[in-house]
Every structure is written in structure tokens, then in C-alpha cells.
Amino acid sequence: MKKLAYIFLFAFVTTTALSSCREDKSAGEKMEDGIEEVGDGIEEGAEEVQDEVEDAVDDN
């Protein structure tokens, strides 16, 4: 019985600690993160296109 009480106490403390450390983002922060992700994707795509163009020029 004592073990069971310790298990429930441990589960409660762990759940409380993890949920209180969770970071809540505002709508503006979420939008900013989304814009950054899209910008990163565009930048990566542009770099891939540049690499392909350079490869095509080098082959000729």
C-alpha cells in the first residue's frame, strides 16, 4: 500500500512539474515562427536551384 502511494505521489509531482514548465506562445510568436520556417524553406530551395544551375554550367 505504501508503494502505491509513492507511485501516485511521484506521478503527480512529475506531471505538475512538466506541465508548469511548458512554454505558451502567443499568436504573434506562433506566426513569427511560421514565417521563419517558410523563409528557411525558401532559402534552402533557392540554394538547391543555385547548386543545380552551377552544376549545369560546369557540365557545359
RAHUPE-V30659 format. One record per backbone hydrogen bond with DSSP energy under -1.0 kcal/mol. CO is the residue of the C=O (numbers start at 1). NH is the residue of the N-H. Records with the same first field share a line. If there is no record, write none. Layout:
CO->NH / NH
//
This chain:
1->5
2->6
3->7
4->8
5->9
6->10
7->11
8->12
9->13
10->14
11->15
12->16
13->17
14->18
15->19
16->20
26->30
27->31
28->32
29->33
30->34
31->35
32->36
33->37
34->38
35->39
36->40
37->41
38->42
39->43
40->44
41->45
42->46
43->47
44->48
45->49
46->50
47->51
48->52
49->53
50->54
51->55
52->56
53->57
54->58
55->59
//
